[in-house]
């Protein structure tokens, strides 16, 4: 059995010493997911994210009794590589030969231990969690897209609507005179009156200075 880690660039790392055991944790239940701007949703998740943990060490010298290969990495360089994988927050492929494990994982934690009497050897505990890309249901995505489009259309209509033009009545004005000055045709006084009946009243001839009249477009 050998344990491999392969990053997105294709760089492969093989652990030189196999752990005594590999623990894989899984559970079933309800998974609560918070999707930004959409709120919280509860999904029956079935089998939840697996957590894979194991402990081993990087030896300073090769020992055929427990090393997988004579070509072993420098312990400090090996730990630096694990640290880099953890910090990158990018999934790596974990392959454990002679087992069904061949999955994308995130290295969520690794702890380092130096033991007295074993100078140069570095012991570690590693935790990896299987990685899944989040997928938004197509109907939910379509609904969100329609909502966004509707908001844009409403904004567009609101922005293009011109404000109504008004005219303040002066002394000596009449509707026909106002129609001639503002609309270019005195016969359009009826249009002005129809828009302003509540302001003017029943008699179109009784307009008063200071009245604000809405002009036809």
N, C-alpha and C positions, 0 to 999 in steps of 0.2 A: 504494500500500500504506500502511495505517495500523495502528499498534499500540495496542490499547485494554486498559485494566485496569478491571474493574468489581467493586466490593466487594459484600458481602452486603446493604448498605443501598441499593444501586443507584447509588452515586456512580461516575461514569465519569471516567477520566483518559486522555487521548490524548497520546502522546509527540510532541513538536513536530518532532523531527528523526529521520528513519529511520536505522537503523544501516547500515553498509556490508554486514554479513552477520549472519545469525541461525544459531546452531549448535544443533542438536537431537541429543543423545546418547541412545542406547538400546542395550541389550544383552540377551542371553538367558542363563539359568542357573538355579541353585538359590537360592531366597530363604529365609533362615532367619528365622523370626518367633518372638519370645518373647512368649507370651501369659501375662499375669500369672496366677499360681496354677495354670496348666496346663502350664508348662514350655516347652521349645523344640520347634518343629516345622519340618521342611524341606519346602518346597513347590516343585514345578517351576513357576516363575513365568511361563514364556513370555517375553513382552516385559516387561522390568522398567521401573521408573519412569523416565520421560523427564526429561532435564535440558535446559532451554532457556536459552541464554546469548546476550547481545548487548551491545554497547557503543555509546554515543552521547553526546550532551551536551544540556544545557539552555541555549540562548542568552539573553543578557540583552536582545538586540534582535532584532526580526523581520528576516529576510532572505529574500526570495522565492526566492532561489537554492536554498535547502535546507529551509526551513520548510514544513510541511504546511498551515499556516493562519496568517493574520495574528494570530489570537487565541492568543498563546503564554502559558504560565504563568510566574510569577516563579520563577527558578531555585531560590532558597532554599525557597520554598513547595513546589515540586515535589519536592525532595529530602526535605523533611519528610514529605510524603505517602508516599513510598516507605519511609521509615524507619518510619512508623506501620503500614503494611501488613506490613512485616517483623516488627515487634514484636508485632503482634496474633496471629500464628500461626493466623490464619483464612484459609481458601482464598479466592482472588479469581479471577475469570474473565479469562483472557488470550485476546484475539481478535486475530489478525493477518489483516487483510483480504487478499483475493487469494491466500489460502493455506488449507490444511485445518486450521490451528491454531485451535481454539475449545474450550479446556479449562479446568478448574479447576486452579489451581496455588497453591503456597506460595512466597512470595518468600523464598528461603533466604539470599540475600546480595546486597548491593550496595555497591560500593566507589566512593568519591568522589575526584576529582582536580581540583585547581585549577592552571591553567597560567599562567605568567608571560607578560605581554604580551596576555592576553585577560581583562581584569578583568570580573568579573560572570558569565562563562560557567562552568558547572559540568559537568565530564565524569564519566561513571559507567560502571561495569561491573555488569550485573545478571544474577543467576542465579535461575531459577525451576524448581521441580520439580513435576511433575504430581501432583495430590492424589487419593488413593483412600480411600474410607471402608472401614475394616476390617469384614469380615463373618465371624461365627463360624458354622461349619456347623451346620445345625439339629439333626443327630443328636448332635453334640458338646455343643451347648447343652442338649438334652433329657437327655443322660446326666448332665451336671453338675447339672441341676435335680433329677433323681431321687436323686442322691447326697445333695444338700442336704436333700431331703424325708425321706430315710431317716434321716439323722443327727438331724433334728428329732424324728422319731417315736421313735427310740431314747432320746433325751434325755427326751422326754415320759414314756415308759414308766418310765424309771429314776427320774424325779422323783416319779411318783405311787405307786410301790411303797412300802408301809409296812414299816418294819423289824419283824422278828419280836419278839414280847413274850416275855420270859424270867422265870422265878421261881427264886429261890434257896431250896433246901430248908432248913428249920429243924428243930431238935430237936422230936420229937413229931408231925411231919407224916406224913401218908399221902397216897397219890394221890387217894383219895376226898375227903379233907379239903381238899386243894389245889384239886380240881375244884369243890368247893362254894364256896370263897372266891374263886377266880379266874374261874370260868365260870358260877357260880350254880346248878350242878346236880352233885351228887356222882357221878351215874351216868356222867358224861363222863370218869371217870378213865382209861377204856380209850383214849380219844383221846390223852390226855397220854402214856400208856405207849407207844402206837404211834409217837409222834414221838420218843421218847427211849429206845428199846430199847438202843441202843449204850451209852448212859450208865448206864442202870439195871441192865441185865443180864437174865437169864432170869426172875428172880423179881420181879414188880412190887411186892412188899411190902418188898423190901430197898432202900429209898432211904436215903441218908445225908445228914446236914447238910452244907451247902456245895455240894451238886450244883446245877448250873444247868440247869433244864428249860425247853425251848421250849414255849410255850403254843399251843394250836390257835387259829386265827383265826375 
